[in-house]
């Protein structure tokens, strides 16, 4: 949204203007209703659309007023402060036009100045108002939150299931170590930026009645400049820092899951809080176990005799004693058995199941006795029509 040349704050004279009436909406109008009303009036009064109309000058002035009204009412934060200001100073009283005092000798600076423990929070409420008595209160440099960082942590499946603490080495943007982020040569004193007069921004016109704020190119938004720049950062106030942190990967994390670690990102500026660190977890496959949601999977090799005759086979579990898997006679290759409660930890407590899949092994070599036994088995089952179904459809 564009700014009406006010540095992002709210001018004191706005409290005397009825922006709702200017847009033709009620004070209870929704954000969508305000936007629709603005667009309709802006189209009807835009200078390009009415330049040949006899009342072009009046429509152009209307367009400016509509734009100013939407600049405030279209911004939820500005609208809130505007409504508070109208409630306090509406009813025709308004703000003083010339001096800094109110009727009765009340001074504006006494009422709204920054004082510790100011009653009613007026200093916070009107900190964005400028133009009291033709002057203004220059804002102090504000703390800035540090940037969010991203990194990747690679863990094994067992660590992902049980949870693990990993070391992460991070490189991030930080305040210059030489000048502590000021951008000036150590030992030199700063002075107000002449480009922005210490506000930290400049107003750039975008055509017509619209303008917007841009970070001052002279001071980078820091409001102060030094005659001699820091020899390390060349006046930028920024550098790089490398650090190692310990990050806890929670139990049950999945491959590709993104974990947010609050306050572990880049350091803030001017006392601002640090950003957050986002860690994408990569889980490497395990030699024994696999994962399927909350369940663990395992492939269990069995011999042909065990599958045909039945057997009791021991299989490992995660972090516990092995369990005995009872394989009934005639078990086919690929059949999966479920062992309840022996799977992966669930986020809400408990465990999933262990899914054990039978893999019948075919021996690559046979002893003489084994060969004779299998030949005898083959002869005994020669009449079994194993492949009869392959040709039933082909012959029709």
C-alpha positions, 0 to 999 in steps of 0.5 A: 500500500502506498503512503501519503508522504507521512513516513509510515505514521499518521499525521495529527490533522488526520484525526479531524478528517472523516475518512469513512465519509470520504469513501462513503462507508460506515465505520463498521465497514469490512476491509473488503467493503472499504477496498470496493468503495475505494476502487469505485471512487478511484476509477471515477475520479482518476486524473487520466480518466477525467482529464477532459471533463469540465470538472477535472480539477474537482475530481482530481482533488476528490481522487487525492482525498479518496487515496488518502482515506484508503491509505489509512482505512486500508491498513488495519494498524493505521485504521485502529489508531485513526479510530482511537484518535477520532474517538479522543479528538473528534466531536469538533475539538481536533488538534491545535492548528498552530502551536503545541498546546491545547486549550487550558494550557495543556502542552502536547509534549507533556501529554504525549511525550516519552516518559517512563510509565506514561499513564494510559499508553498515550506515548505508544498510541501517538508515537506514529503521529507527526506534525505537532505544531509544525514540528515532529518527534524524531523516532529513535532507531528501532530494534530489528529482528534477526533473519531466519536461517535454514539448514539440514540435519542427517540422522539414522532411522534409529536416531530419528525414531528415538530422538537425538541431539545433533551439532549444527554449524551455522554461518549467518549474517551478523553485526560487524565485529569491528564496529559493533554494527554501527558502520563507523570507524571505531573511535569516531562519533556519528551525526545525523544523516543529511540525506534523510535528516535522521528519519531513516527513510526518504519519500519517493513519488510514484506518480499522482498523489501517491508516494511511498517510503524507501530506506534511506540510501545514505544511512541504510535506515540507521539514521546516523552516519559517520565521516569515516566508515568502518575499515572492515565492513566499509560502512555496511555495519554487517559481517558474518559469523560462524557458530555451532549449536546443539539441536534436539531432533524429537523422537519420531521425526520423519524424513523431510520434516522441517523443525523450527527452533525459535531464537536460534537464527541470525542475531538481531540488530540494535537489541532486537531478538534473534531469528528462528532456525529451520532444520530439515531432517534427512533420515538415512535408511537402516540396514534392518528396519524400514518405516511405514507411517507409525509402523516399522517394517522388516524382511525375514528370510526363511527357507523353503522347508520353514515356509512349507513345514512351518517354523518359529523364527525370532526377529529383532525389535527396536530397542527391546528383546526379539520376538518369536514369529510363528510361521504356519505351514504353507506360508507363501513368499511375501506374506506379512505378519503383524506384531502389535506395539513393536513399531515406531513411537507415535507423537501422542504416545504408544507405538505402531506395529512391526510388519514382518514380511517373509522372504523365501530363500532359494539356495544358490548351491546344493549339497548332494544329499539336499539335491537328492531330497529335492529331486525326490520331492519333485517326483512326489509332486510332479502331478501338481498342476502349478501352471495350469492357469497360465494356459486356460485363457490362452487356449480359448 
